[in-house]
Amino acid sequence: MKAVLEGATLSGGNSTVAVTSSNGFRFFVHEDSRTPVLIPLSLQNIKVENHLVVFGRGPIVSVVEHLFSALYGLGVYDVRIDVHGNALPFFDGSSKRFADMLQPFNEKKPVDAMTIHERLDIREAESFICYEPTDGDRLYIEMELRHPFIQTQRIELAINKESYLRDIAPARTFVFTSEEDPRLRNLPPYGIGITRTKVYSAEPLRFPDELVRHKVLDLLGDLYILRRRITGKITACNTSHRLNLQFVRAVSGQKGIP
C-alpha cells in the first residue's frame, strides 16, 4: 500500500511525502537526484529549532511533528516514509491530512505498549509534564494551556484512534502575538493568531479549545520517537517541544532506548 501527499512548506516551497507499508519504521530523505538517505528514528536525530521539530543530522527534514503525531495517534509503526524536500508540507497547521492518509494503513502485528513503572515529573518554570503509571493499556492525558490572552483551556481524554481522529487531528497550530504583528493582516490558512483582544483565524475555530488540543497533538508527535506507544496518565501544562523531548529522554533513560 502506498499514499502520497504534496503541499507547501512553511518556507514557501513545496515538498512531497510518500508513505508505504513496510516491516518496521524507515524514514528516507531525498536530496535532488542523489541516493535517498536513511534517518533512524532516535533521540540523537531530533532537535528543536524555532519551536519546530527537526529530524536528522546530515540531511535534515523540519516540521515532522504533525506527521509523527498522526502516526502515533493511529498506531502506525510499520511504514516507510520518503520525503522529497527539506521540510514536510504544513497544510492547515493540523495533522488531519496526514491522519486521513494513514487511516488505510493497518499494522501487520500491533506494537506492544510500553509500561513505565515509576512516576516522572519534568518541570521548567510554569510548564510541566507529570507521568504516573496506571492499570490498563491506555494513555490518558490531562492537558492545560494557560496564558493571559485566553486564561485557561483544559482537555482530558484517553488516546485511541477514534479520539485522535475526532478530537486532536483537526486542531491547528497557533501563536500568541500583538496587534502590530504584520502576519495578522494576511493570515495564511494554517494560522491562528491570538492577541490580547482578538483571535485571528482564516476560518472559524474548529473547537472552542482548539489551542490546548494542538498541544496534545504536538506531545503525541514527540512521543512517537519512543517507537512504541506508552500507557499510563500524563498531566501537563504549557508544554513545548523542548519540554516534551525532556520527558521523552527521561522515559528513554528508564527503558534503555537509544
LINMO-V369564 format. One record per run of one state. SS is the DSSP state (H for helix, E for strand, - for the rest). FROM is the first residue (numbers start at 0). TO is the last residue. If there is no record, write none. Layout:
# LINMO-V369564
SS/FROM/TO + SS/FROM/TO
This chain:
# LINMO-V369564
-/0/0 + E/1/7 + -/8/12 + E/13/20 + -/21/24 + E/25/29 + -/30/35 + E/36/37 + -/38/41 + H/42/44 + E/45/48 + -/49/50 + E/51/54 + -/55/59 + E/60/61 + -/62/63 + H/64/73 + -/74/77 + E/78/83 + -/84/85 + E/86/86 + -/87/94 + H/95/101 + -/102/112 + E/113/113 + -/114/118 + E/119/123 + -/124/125 + E/126/131 + -/132/137 + E/138/146 + -/147/149 + E/150/158 + -/159/159 + H/160/167 + -/168/173 + E/174/175 + -/176/180 + H/181/185 + -/186/190 + E/191/193 + -/194/197 + E/198/200 + -/201/208 + H/209/225 + -/226/228 + E/229/229 + -/230/230 + E/231/236 + -/237/239 + H/240/254 + -/255/257
